[in-house]
Amino acid sequence: MVKQKVEDMEAKKDVQGLIQALNDDNPMVRRAAVLALGNLGDSKAIVPLLDALENVTWKLTAKHGAEVATALGDIGDSRAVEPLIRAIETADFDFFREEAIKALGKICDLRAFEPLIKALNHEKSPTRNYAAGALGMLGDKRAVEPLLDYMKSAEKFDRIKAVWALAGINDKRIPEILQSFINDAEISLAARNALEACKLSTVRQAQEALKKKGYFDGEISGQLDHETNLAIIAFQRAHHLPIHGALNSDTRKKLGI
């Protein structure tokens, strides 16, 4: 099979054909099939992708493993949570572990909380950075203190990531915390934007828009609870926006608020 054939199957949304291509002898075809399945987002691909993640006879390289993790996150099926947790705990290659962390954030399942807290203390800075972002997507208030501790020694870009992570957490302390960062020149702009994104009125408008579009079935509370985070991520996934769970300007524009 040639790579062009895989592209044709993606265009036709031939999920079964792409699943079969995961076992092709050509590694380029296998890689293309993984990426195509992630792009299509069909949950029928979950089991074959999980087999690819864990089956060493698939001749999985670290890069292929990272691409499979990305596809699993793009699909967003909770069946991938435990295998992805094992991946971040055992991966020998940084980019494999980091893609698994990002995927866990996109799936937004609270089983990932403790492994992500552990990753927030990893020796590698990119791993810590991705863990901070994923914790923000989970929205669990237990992450507030670990994220604040992380910010004390983090570099500028990592502190900005943590600011946005805090903005995704449903905790009444968050507006005051973000307000306290506005006089910090290094992260002031991020703090202002994040504060706007988590305002009661902004979240309420987002919930109303998400409900009208069929992504949210909860109470219009103005609170960034877990159900709202899941709805934001589902909306971003469906509209091919970067999946991060934040109500940034691009997401608000797409929602029409």
N, C-alpha and C positions, 0 to 999 in steps of 0.2 A: 504493500500500500504506500502511496506517496502522500506527502503533506497536503497537497492540493485537495486530495480526496477528503481529508479530515475537514478542511475549510468548507468544502461543499456540504458535508454532513452537518456542520454547524449551521450553515445558512438554511438548510432544510429542517433544522431542529430534529435531526435523526439521532436521538439519544441512544437507542439500542445499538446503532452502528458505531457510535463513538465509544460505547462501553466495550464492544468487541475490539476496537482499535487499541484499548489499553493493553492487550496481549500481543500486539504486533511485534515482529522481530526487530523492527527499526525503532531505536530509541527516540528519534526525532518525531516519529508518528505517535508514539506513546505520550510524549510531552505535549504535543499539539492536541491530542485527545483530552488530556487532563485539563488544559487551559480552556478548551471549548466546552467541556462539561461544567466547569466553574462559571463560564459566561452564561450558559443557558439556565443554570440554577435549578435543574430538575432533580427532585429528591430521589428519583429512581436510580441515580448514579451513586448514591451514598455508599451502599454496600460494596460495589466494585471498587470505589475509591478507597474505602477503608481496607479492603483486601490489598490494594496496591500499596497502601501506607505500611502495612504490617508484614506482607509476604516477601521474604527476602529472595525468593525464586523469581520475583518480578524484575530482579537486577536493578533495584532502586538505588540510585545515587542520592547523595545529600541534596543536590539541586532538584532532582525529581521529587524527593520527599517534601521539600519546601513548596514546590508547585502544587503537589497534592494537598498539602495543608491549606494553601491559598484557595484552592477550589472548594475544599470543604467549608471554609469560612464564607465564601461567596454564596454557597448553597444555603448554609445556615441551619442545617438539620442537627438537632440535639443528640442524635446517635453518635455524632463525631466527638462529643466532649471528652469521654474517657480516653479514647485513643490519642487525642491531641494532648491531654494532660500527660499521658505516658511519654509522648514525644518531647515535651518541654523538660521533662525530668530526666530523660535518658539521651537526648540528642547530643552528639559529639561536635556537630557543626553549628556555628552561631546562626547562620541564615536559616537553617532548618528550624531551630528552636524559636527564632524570632517570628517566622511566619506562622508557626503553631500558636504562639501567643496572640498574634493579631487575629488569627482565626477564632480563638476562644472569645475574644472581645466581640467579634461580629456575631457569634452565636448567642452571646449574652445569657449564658446559663450560670446560675450562682454556684454550681459545683466547682467552677473554675476559680472561685475567690481565693481559697487558701494557696493553691499552686501559684496564682498570680502574685500574691503577697510575697511568697518565697522568691519569685523571679524579680520582684522589685528590689531585692537585696543581692542580686547576682553580681558577680565580679565584673561582668562586661557591661559597659555603659549603654549600648544599644538595647540589650535585653531589658535593662531597667526601664529605659524609655518606653519601649513597647508595652511593658507590663503596666506602666502608669496609664497609658492610653486605654488599655483593655479594662483596667479597673474602673475608669470613668464610664466606660460603656456599660459595665455591670450595674453601676449606680448604687452600690451597697455602702451605707454610711459608715460601716466599719473601716472603710479605706481612707477616711479623712485624715486621721492621725498619721498612718504610715506614709501617705502622700506628702503631708506637711514636713515630716521628718526627712523624706527623700529630697525635698526642695532645698533643704539647708545646705547640702553639699553638691547639688547638681549644677551642671553648666546651664547657660542661658537657654538654649533650645529645649533642654530637658525640663527646665522650670516652666517654660511656656506650655509644654505638653501637659505638665501636672496641673497648671492653672485650668486648662480646658477639661482635664479629667475631673477636677473638683466641681466644675460647673455642671457636670452631668450627674452629680450625686444629690439625692433627695434628703437634705439635711438643713434645718433652719439656720444653722450657723454659716452656711456657704456665702450668702450675700455679704455678710460682715467680713468674712475672711477675704473675699475677692476685693472688697472695698479697701482693705488694709494693704493690698498690693499696688494700688493705683499710684502711690508715691514712690514706688520702686521702679526707677527708670528702665531697668532691664526688662521688666515684664509688665509695665504699666499699660501698654496698648492692648496686650492680650487680656489683662484683667478687666479693662473697660468693656471689651467686646464680649468676654465671657459673662460679665455681670449683666449685660443687655440680654444675652441669650437665655439666662436662667431667671429673668424677671417673671413674676407671677403672671403679668399680662401677656408676655411673650409665650410662655408655656401654655397658658389657657387658649390663646389663639391657635397655637400649634395643635393642641388636642382637638379643638373644634374642626380644624382643617383635616386632620388625620381621620377623624370620625366620619366626616363627609365623604372622604375618599376610600373608606372601608378598611383602614389600617388600625383603628383604635376603637375599642368597645367599652372603655372604662369611664369613670366619672370625670367630668370636666372640672378639675380641681385646681389647675395651675401649678401642680406639684410634679416634679420630675421623678415619678415613681418608676418601678421596674417595668410595669406594663407600658408606660409612655416611652421608656427607652427602647423597648422591643418594637414598638410601633414606628419610632423614628428610624431605627435600623432597617426595618422591613421596607419603609418608604424609600430610604436611600438605596437599598439593594435593588428595588424594582425600577428606580429611575436612573440607575447607573451613576449615582453620585458616590464620591468617596465615602466608605462606610466607617463612621467614627462615632455615631450616636449623638453628636452635638448639634444643637440648633444654631449652626453658624449661618452667615449671610446667604450662602448658596442654597442651603436647605430651606431657609425661611422664604427665599425668593421662589423656589420651586413649589413650596406649599401655598404661595400666594398671600403671605402675611408680612 
